[in-house]
Amino acid sequence: MFDTLISAVAFGVVLASVVAIGSMGFTIQFGLTNMLNLSYGGVMTAAAFVAYILVSHHVSAWLGLVVGGLFGAVMTLAMGVYVFRPYARRGAKLFELMMVTLGLGLVIDYGLQALSRNNIYQFTVLQSAPIHLGPVVITPTQVILAAIGLAVFIGLELLLRLSRVGKALRATAAEPSLARSCGIRTGRVVTVTWLLSGFLCGLAGVVYAIDSQSIGYSSGQTFLPLVIAAALLGGAGSPSGAVLAALAMGIVTQLVSALGQPAYSQVAGFAVLVIVLLARPGAVGGGHNAEAQVTV
């Protein structure tokens, strides 16, 4: 039993790394724009398909990972500039914008369904012999994915805390009107936010496909609830909070699965979110409400 629990914790860390990449991008976007973007899962799926197409044409999986991230960045920026911003300028409120993102996500998903003919494709890359670390049997690919998650977190923290762009982004997220009056070009900051969050979104989609070894038109939407839960649990605009929340949810879900209840593994992850929200109702969005200012 002890060996099983240790293995579950190890697999939970791997799952948390995948979730954390997506939740860091989601929390940055949500923390600055105040908009709950439900099309995020569709972008993840589209980016994963781009990487799959490249890999199927004998392109390196690592290059596919980067291109998938760049595709997610461009796609997210295009949606932000040509869809979300016009709606916001017409006076759309947070709930209305959330419905727009939901509709856009459905368009992406069913468009991918039509193009893929509802097929599920095997995405088996970077396959190699497993590594035995005591009771834990893990593949080199899983170790690499965990390392990617850690590297993304460190790089993002350094960007937000040490660079001028990061400081401007944090200032705009805290108080857009004050940041604007202090000379910060908030329009450019929003553009950087779309690109950065979109890159992490695309990266998460490709990493998820590599970890699950398959991809279908609904892969991103299946994965999206865990991403959103970790982002909300960690607090809007807090990458470190999102990572800690993803770690907690990843370990809990794998422990439940290891104890013989794999069907309830995701339910256990959401139970963590429910418990925290019951204890701290203001944890959702760090106090965002229906009258919060939309910054797009």
HUCORJO-V509482 format. One record per backbone hydrogen bond with DSSP energy under -1.0 kcal/mol. NH is the residue of the N-H (numbers start at 0). CO is the residue of the C=O. If there is no record, write none. Layout:
nh->NH co->CO
nh->NH co->CO
This chain:
nh->4 co->0
nh->5 co->1
nh->6 co->2
nh->7 co->3
nh->8 co->4
nh->9 co->5
nh->10 co->6
nh->11 co->7
nh->12 co->8
nh->13 co->9
nh->14 co->10
nh->15 co->11
nh->16 co->12
nh->17 co->13
nh->18 co->14
nh->19 co->15
nh->20 co->16
nh->21 co->17
nh->22 co->18
nh->23 co->19
nh->24 co->20
nh->25 co->21
nh->26 co->22
nh->27 co->23
nh->28 co->24
nh->29 co->25
nh->30 co->26
nh->31 co->27
nh->32 co->28
nh->33 co->29
nh->36 co->34
nh->37 co->35
nh->39 co->36
nh->42 co->38
nh->43 co->39
nh->44 co->40
nh->45 co->41
nh->46 co->42
nh->47 co->43
nh->48 co->44
nh->49 co->45
nh->50 co->46
nh->51 co->47
nh->52 co->48
nh->53 co->49
nh->54 co->50
nh->55 co->51
nh->57 co->54
nh->58 co->53
nh->63 co->59
nh->64 co->60
nh->65 co->61
nh->66 co->62
nh->67 co->63
nh->68 co->64
nh->69 co->65
nh->70 co->66
nh->71 co->67
nh->72 co->68
nh->73 co->69
nh->74 co->70
nh->75 co->71
nh->76 co->72
nh->77 co->73
nh->78 co->74
nh->79 co->75
nh->80 co->76
nh->81 co->77
nh->82 co->78
nh->83 co->78
nh->84 co->79
nh->86 co->82
nh->87 co->83
nh->88 co->84
nh->89 co->85
nh->90 co->87
nh->91 co->86
nh->96 co->92
nh->97 co->93
nh->98 co->94
nh->99 co->95
nh->100 co->96
nh->101 co->97
nh->102 co->98
nh->103 co->99
nh->104 co->100
nh->105 co->101
nh->106 co->102
nh->107 co->103
nh->108 co->104
nh->109 co->105
nh->110 co->106
nh->111 co->107
nh->112 co->108
nh->113 co->109
nh->114 co->110
nh->115 co->111
nh->117 co->112
nh->118 co->115
nh->120 co->214
nh->122 co->212
nh->124 co->122
nh->130 co->137
nh->132 co->135
nh->135 co->132
nh->137 co->130
nh->142 co->138
nh->143 co->139
nh->144 co->140
nh->145 co->141
nh->146 co->142
nh->147 co->143
nh->148 co->144
nh->149 co->145
nh->150 co->146
nh->151 co->147
nh->152 co->148
nh->153 co->149
nh->154 co->150
nh->155 co->151
nh->156 co->152
nh->157 co->153
nh->158 co->154
nh->159 co->155
nh->160 co->156
nh->161 co->157
nh->162 co->158
nh->166 co->162
nh->167 co->163
nh->168 co->164
nh->169 co->165
nh->170 co->166
nh->171 co->167
nh->172 co->168
nh->173 co->169
nh->174 co->170
nh->178 co->174
nh->179 co->175
nh->180 co->176
nh->181 co->177
nh->182 co->179
nh->183 co->178
nh->185 co->183
nh->188 co->184
nh->189 co->185
nh->190 co->186
nh->191 co->187
nh->192 co->188
nh->193 co->189
nh->194 co->190
nh->195 co->191
nh->196 co->192
nh->197 co->193
nh->198 co->194
nh->199 co->195
nh->200 co->196
nh->201 co->197
nh->202 co->198
nh->203 co->199
nh->204 co->200
nh->205 co->201
nh->206 co->202
nh->207 co->203
nh->208 co->204
nh->209 co->205
nh->210 co->206
nh->211 co->207
nh->212 co->208
nh->214 co->120
nh->218 co->215
nh->221 co->217
nh->222 co->218
nh->223 co->219
nh->226 co->222
nh->227 co->223
nh->228 co->224
nh->229 co->225
nh->230 co->226
nh->231 co->227
nh->232 co->228
nh->233 co->229
nh->236 co->26
nh->237 co->234
nh->241 co->237
nh->242 co->238
nh->243 co->239
nh->244 co->240
nh->245 co->241
nh->246 co->242
nh->247 co->243
nh->248 co->244
nh->249 co->245
nh->250 co->246
nh->251 co->247
nh->252 co->248
nh->253 co->249
nh->254 co->250
nh->255 co->251
nh->256 co->252
nh->257 co->253
nh->258 co->254
nh->259 co->256
nh->260 co->255
nh->263 co->260
nh->264 co->261
nh->267 co->263
nh->268 co->264
nh->269 co->265
nh->270 co->266
nh->271 co->267
nh->272 co->268
nh->273 co->269
nh->274 co->270
nh->275 co->271
nh->276 co->272
nh->277 co->273
nh->278 co->274
nh->279 co->275
nh->282 co->279
nh->285 co->282
nh->286 co->283
nh->291 co->288
nh->294 co->32
